[in-house]
Amino acid sequence: MIILASLIVMAISVYDYYSPETGLIGTGGVETTAVAGLLMLLASLTLALKPNRGRFLQGFLIVSILLDILLSSVAGYFLESPVIMAAEAVALIGWLVNVIGDAADRSIETDEVEDED
């Protein structure tokens, strides 16, 4: 979900940057939102494709994605782009699913270790 949302944010930002109908043509806010979408895409791909990651990397990526979601949705609000805000809401849902799923997986692994003793 986070990957999809970041792709949508990047696509809408590029559209807003080049489309005169939006009134945002060539603005720095749209550029910043596109770069933030790219960074969120890279972070979410790292989470998806690198299953054996250290605690520090896991925490850094989780916190970075959350900050990106929050700040990009604020930028979408100021840019008056409901599509960016909706995509960030989807990303937030994906972030929550990821965090809750990881916590559940760690809980199951801990229970299995305790049962073996």
Secondary structure, 3 states (H helix, E strand, C coil): CHHHHHHHHHHHHHHHHHCHHHCCCCCHHHHHHHHHHHHHHHHHHHHHHCCCCCHHHHHHHHHHHHHHHHHHHHHHHHCCCHHHHHHHHHHHHHHHHHHHHHHHHHHHHHHHHHHHC
